[in-house]
Amino acid sequence: MLDVLEIGSGELVLRIGLAVLLGALIGVDREIDAQPAGFRTHVLVCLGAALFALISANAFDPFVAVRATTNVQVDVTRVASQVVVGIGFLGGGAIIQQGATVRGLTTAASMWVTAAIGLAVGLGFYLGAVAVTVATLATLVGFRYVREYIRRHFARQTETVTIRLRAGADPSEVVDLLHDRRDISVRSLQIDRDAAANRFEITAGLKSEVGVRIDPLVGRLAARADVENVSLGEM
């Protein structure tokens, strides 16, 4: 079997571990800011980039040939580069925007990492492929709890709250309640009136400070006698 690595196993694991750490650090920052591409997405992107770099730097030496010694010139780096470009289109198809919500980013990142793993296996870079597979599974499964902990204790929560008032109710009191919290800001506000039923519907985009939950405010709104229905959806 071809020896496709010049670095040792310890160095390889160290590089992969560092990629996880650095990607996680950036991901935590994005997660706290409630960005769609958050903790796990950044770890996966960093892992994929690290593996592509390892492949490009270390995996192609057995294929290098001097033109004077052979008429056959093999440039396998073209394959790797085309996979990197092509997987972007495939990953883009997994990203779905529903209103203000973007879904599928982690799926797109996992597809990108999977492409890197496939390249590594195809070149006989077995240790790197197995190590990144394990790291990817740990990211998708194990880091899910880390993500929830970050969101619960440190993240800025962004939600869209829709409040349907009872017939004849005055919306001004509910609007005042939305602006009453200093640690929760109103980013957008829309009031629709159903003239036939003489009722109002208020749609507000809310963003909290770090570690502050919007749910208690929603509970206060739902408990009001002039509120008929409250629905909550992530922005």
C-alpha positions as CSV (number, residue, x, y, z in Angstrom):
1,M,0.0,0.0,0.0
2,L,1.2,3.5,-0.8
3,D,2.3,5.6,2.1
4,V,0.5,8.8,1.4
5,L,1.5,10.6,4.6
6,E,4.8,12.1,5.6
7,I,3.6,13.3,9.0
8,G,3.1,11.0,11.9
9,S,-0.2,9.8,13.3
10,G,0.1,12.0,16.4
11,E,0.7,15.1,14.2
12,L,-2.4,14.1,12.1
13,V,-4.7,13.7,15.1
14,L,-3.3,17.0,16.5
15,R,-4.2,18.9,13.4
16,I,-7.7,17.5,13.2
17,G,-8.2,18.3,16.9
18,L,-7.0,21.8,16.4
19,A,-9.4,22.2,13.5
20,V,-12.2,21.1,15.7
21,L,-11.1,23.6,18.4
22,L,-10.7,26.6,16.1
23,G,-13.9,25.9,14.3
24,A,-15.7,25.5,17.6
25,L,-14.3,28.9,18.9
26,I,-15.7,30.7,15.8
27,G,-18.9,28.7,16.0
28,V,-19.5,29.7,19.6
29,D,-19.3,33.3,18.7
30,R,-21.8,32.9,15.9
31,E,-24.1,30.8,18.1
32,I,-24.1,33.5,20.8
33,D,-25.1,36.0,18.1
34,A,-27.9,33.7,17.0
35,Q,-26.6,33.3,13.5
36,P,-28.0,30.5,11.3
37,A,-24.5,29.1,10.6
38,G,-23.5,28.4,14.2
39,F,-21.4,26.1,16.4
40,R,-21.6,22.7,14.6
41,T,-21.6,24.2,11.1
42,H,-18.3,26.0,11.7
43,V,-16.7,22.9,13.2
44,L,-17.7,20.9,10.2
45,V,-16.4,23.5,7.7
46,C,-13.1,23.7,9.5
47,L,-12.8,19.9,9.6
48,G,-13.5,19.7,5.9
49,A,-11.0,22.4,5.0
50,A,-8.3,20.8,7.2
51,L,-8.8,17.4,5.5
52,F,-8.7,18.9,2.0
53,A,-5.4,20.7,3.0
54,L,-3.9,17.5,4.4
55,I,-4.8,15.7,1.2
56,S,-3.4,18.4,-1.0
57,A,-0.2,18.7,0.9
58,N,0.6,15.1,1.7
59,A,-1.4,12.7,-0.4
60,F,-0.2,13.2,-3.9
61,D,3.5,12.5,-3.7
62,P,3.2,8.9,-5.1
63,F,1.6,10.3,-8.2
64,V,4.3,12.9,-9.0
65,A,6.3,12.1,-12.1
66,V,9.0,13.9,-14.0
67,R,8.0,14.3,-17.7
68,A,11.4,12.9,-18.8
69,T,10.6,9.6,-17.2
70,T,7.1,9.0,-18.4
71,N,4.7,10.1,-21.1
72,V,1.8,9.8,-18.7
73,Q,1.1,12.8,-16.6
74,V,-1.4,12.3,-13.8
75,D,-2.8,15.4,-12.0
76,V,-5.1,14.1,-9.4
77,T,-5.4,17.5,-7.7
78,R,-7.8,18.5,-10.5
79,V,-10.2,15.9,-9.2
80,A,-10.0,17.2,-5.6
81,S,-10.5,20.8,-6.7
82,Q,-13.5,19.9,-8.8
83,V,-15.0,18.0,-5.9
84,V,-14.5,21.0,-3.7
85,V,-16.3,23.3,-6.2
86,G,-19.0,20.8,-7.1
87,I,-20.0,20.0,-3.5
88,G,-20.8,23.7,-3.1
89,F,-23.7,23.5,-5.5
90,L,-24.9,20.3,-3.9
91,G,-24.7,21.8,-0.4
92,G,-26.5,24.9,-1.7
93,G,-29.5,22.7,-2.6
94,A,-29.7,21.5,1.0
95,I,-30.1,25.1,2.3
96,I,-33.7,26.2,2.6
97,Q,-35.0,29.7,3.5
98,Q,-38.4,29.8,5.1
99,G,-39.3,33.4,5.7
100,A,-36.6,34.8,8.0
101,T,-35.4,31.3,8.9
102,V,-32.6,29.5,7.1
103,R,-32.4,25.7,7.5
104,G,-30.0,23.1,6.2
105,L,-26.7,24.8,6.8
106,T,-25.4,21.9,9.0
107,T,-26.5,19.4,6.4
108,A,-24.7,21.3,3.7
109,A,-21.5,21.4,5.9
110,S,-21.8,17.7,6.6
111,M,-22.1,17.0,2.9
112,W,-18.9,19.0,2.3
113,V,-17.0,17.1,5.0
114,T,-18.3,13.8,3.5
115,A,-16.9,14.8,0.1
116,A,-13.5,15.3,1.8
117,I,-13.8,11.9,3.5
118,G,-14.6,10.3,0.1
119,L,-11.5,11.8,-1.5
120,A,-9.3,10.6,1.4
121,V,-10.6,7.1,1.2
122,G,-10.2,7.0,-2.6
123,L,-6.5,8.0,-2.2
124,G,-5.9,5.4,0.5
125,F,-5.7,8.1,3.2
126,Y,-7.5,5.8,5.6
127,L,-6.4,7.2,9.0
128,G,-7.5,10.7,8.1
129,A,-10.8,9.6,6.7
130,V,-11.6,7.5,9.8
131,A,-10.5,10.2,12.2
132,V,-12.6,12.9,10.5
133,T,-15.6,10.5,10.3
134,V,-15.4,10.0,14.0
135,A,-14.9,13.7,14.6
136,T,-17.9,14.5,12.4
137,L,-20.2,12.1,14.2
138,A,-19.0,13.5,17.5
139,T,-19.8,17.0,16.2
140,L,-23.3,16.1,14.9
141,V,-24.3,14.0,17.9
142,G,-22.2,15.0,20.9
143,F,-22.0,18.8,20.2
144,R,-25.8,18.9,19.9
145,Y,-25.9,19.1,23.7
146,V,-23.1,21.7,23.7
147,R,-25.1,23.8,21.3
148,E,-28.2,23.6,23.5
149,Y,-26.2,24.6,26.6
150,I,-24.8,27.6,24.7
151,R,-28.2,28.7,23.5
152,R,-29.8,28.2,26.9
153,H,-27.2,30.1,28.9
154,F,-25.4,32.5,26.6
155,A,-27.3,33.0,23.3
156,R,-29.3,36.0,22.2
157,Q,-32.7,34.6,21.4
158,T,-34.5,35.9,18.3
159,E,-38.2,35.1,17.9
160,T,-41.2,36.2,15.9
161,V,-44.3,36.6,18.2
162,T,-47.8,36.7,16.7
163,I,-50.5,37.9,19.1
164,R,-54.2,37.7,18.1
165,L,-56.4,40.0,20.3
166,R,-60.0,39.4,21.2
167,A,-62.7,41.4,19.4
168,G,-62.8,45.0,20.5
169,A,-59.4,44.9,22.4
170,D,-57.1,47.8,22.3
171,P,-53.6,46.8,20.9
172,S,-51.8,49.8,22.5
173,E,-51.5,48.0,25.9
174,V,-50.0,44.9,24.3
175,V,-47.5,47.0,22.4
176,D,-46.5,48.8,25.6
177,L,-45.9,45.5,27.2
178,L,-43.6,44.4,24.3
179,H,-41.5,47.6,24.9
180,D,-41.6,47.2,28.7
181,R,-38.5,44.9,28.9
182,R,-35.1,46.6,28.7
183,D,-33.4,43.3,28.1
184,I,-35.7,42.4,25.1
185,S,-35.8,44.7,22.1
186,V,-38.5,45.0,19.5
187,R,-36.7,44.7,16.1
188,S,-39.9,44.8,14.0
189,L,-43.6,45.5,14.6
190,Q,-46.7,45.0,12.4
191,I,-50.3,45.5,13.4
192,D,-53.1,44.2,11.2
193,R,-56.7,44.9,11.7
194,D,-59.7,42.8,10.7
195,A,-62.4,45.4,10.3
196,A,-65.2,42.9,9.9
197,A,-64.4,41.1,13.1
198,N,-63.1,44.2,14.9
199,R,-59.9,42.6,16.1
200,F,-56.2,43.2,15.7
201,E,-53.2,40.9,15.1
202,I,-49.8,42.0,16.2
203,T,-46.6,40.5,14.7
204,A,-43.4,41.5,16.5
205,G,-39.7,40.5,15.9
206,L,-38.0,40.3,19.3
207,K,-34.3,39.9,20.2
208,S,-33.1,39.3,23.8
209,E,-29.9,40.1,25.5
210,V,-27.4,37.3,26.2
211,G,-28.9,34.6,28.5
212,V,-32.3,36.2,28.5
213,R,-35.3,34.0,27.5
214,I,-38.3,35.4,25.6
215,D,-40.6,32.7,26.8
216,P,-41.6,34.4,30.1
217,L,-42.8,37.5,28.2
218,V,-44.8,35.2,25.9
219,G,-46.4,33.7,28.9
220,R,-47.4,37.1,30.3
221,L,-49.0,37.9,26.9
222,A,-50.9,34.7,26.8
223,A,-52.3,35.3,30.3
224,R,-53.9,38.6,29.4
225,A,-57.7,38.7,29.2
226,D,-57.6,40.7,25.9
227,V,-55.3,38.1,24.1
228,E,-57.0,35.3,22.3
229,N,-53.9,33.5,20.9
230,V,-50.1,33.8,21.0
231,S,-47.7,31.9,18.6
232,L,-44.0,31.8,18.7
233,G,-41.6,31.1,15.8
234,E,-37.8,31.4,15.5
235,M,-36.6,34.3,13.3
